[in-house]
Amino acid sequence: MKTSLLAYAGAVLTLLACDGIWLGLIARNFYRDQLGALMLPSPNLAIAALFYLLFAAAVVVLAVLPALSTGSIVTAFLHGAILGLAAYGTYDITNLATLRNWPVVMSLVDMAWGTALTALTAAGGYLAVRFLG
């Protein structure tokens, strides 16, 4: 139980820090430029918090715990990357298939970011257990 909680804390902190930098600094205007009027003036923080909490739990179960059982951060990165591509790909590809004028470039960038973000999140959870556990 302690291992899972520590992995979860490491994953959540990594997820929030990395996505905060991405959304707040690096890609700040990118999504607004791509989505225009579809974006809210400011995000719904309660819904965003729900996503982060649920997604971090999925990362721990599907990437961090398997990596800890093999003792390999590479496993954390790979499982995290696969999960990120599947999760973000589901969102972006579904939007491409169902929404009029959904920007292809936005989907490609978002899927690449989701893959990298989830790999980093899994590594953060793994490292939290290895160094603090």
N, C-alpha and C positions, 0 to 999 in steps of 0.2 A: 504493500500500500504506500509506504514512504517513497519507494522508487517511482511509482506512477505519479504521485503528487509532485515530486521534485521534477520529473520529466515534463509534467503539465505546466508547472510554473516556468521552467526554462523555455518551453515551446511558446507559451503565451507572451512572455516578455520579448522573445526574439521576433515573433509575428508582429506584435504591436510596434516595436522599434523599427523594424525593416519596412513595414507597410506605411508607418508614419513618415519616414524619410522619403519613400517613393511617392506617396500621395501628397505630402505636404511641401516637398522641395523639388524633386526630380521631375515628376510627371504632373505637377500642379495644374498646368494649363492644358496638358495633352487631352485629358478626358473631357474637359469642358469644350475644347475646340472640336473634338470628334463627335460629342453627343449633343452639344448645343442646348436647346430648350428641353431636352429630356431630363437634364440634370436638375435636381433640387438646388435652391440657393445655398443650402447647407445640408449636410447629411443628417439622417435620422440616427442619432447616436445610440439609441436603445436597440434598434435593429442591427446596427453595425456591431455593437457589443455582443449580441446574440450570435451573429456569424462568427466572430473571433473566438468566443468561448466554445462553440460547437466544432469549429474547424480545428482548433488546437487539440481538442479531445480526439478527433479522427486522426490527426497527425501522430499523436502519442500511440494510439492503438495500432495503427497500420504501418508506422515507420520507426518510431523511437523504440518501442518495446522489442520488435524483431531485431533491431540493430544492437540493442543491449544484450539480447540472447546470443548473438554471434560475436559480440565484442568489437564491432566494426563501425566506425563512423561512415565509411563508404556505403554500408547498407542503409544507414540513416539518410544520407544524401540521395541515393538511388530510389529508395522507397518513397521518400518525400517528393522527389522530382516526378515520379510516376503518378503519385496521388495528386500533386498540383496540376499536372497536365490534364489528368482526367477530370478534376473538379472544375478548373477554369475553362477547359475545353468544352465541357458539357454546357456551361453557361454561354460561352462565346459562339460555339458552333450552332447551338439551338437558336440563338439570336440571329445568326446569319441565315438560318433556314426559315425563320418565321417572321422576322420583322423587316419591313420595308426600309430601304436605304441604310441598313445597319453597316457601319464602316468596317471594311475588311481589315484595314491597317490597325484599327483599334483592337480587333479580335486577335490579330497576330501578336501585337505588343502585349496585350493583356494575358494571353496564354503563355508567352515567354516569361513574363513577370510572375505569373502564378506558379510556373514550374520552378523558377529560381527561388521565389519566396518560400515555397513549401519545403524545398530541399534545405534551405537555411534554417527554417523553423524546426525541422527534424534534427538537424545538427545541433541547434541550440538546446533542444530537449535532451539529446544524448549527452552533450558536454556538461549540462547542469548536473546530471546524475554522476558522471565520471569524476567531476571535480568537487562536487559538494556532497555526494552521497556516500 
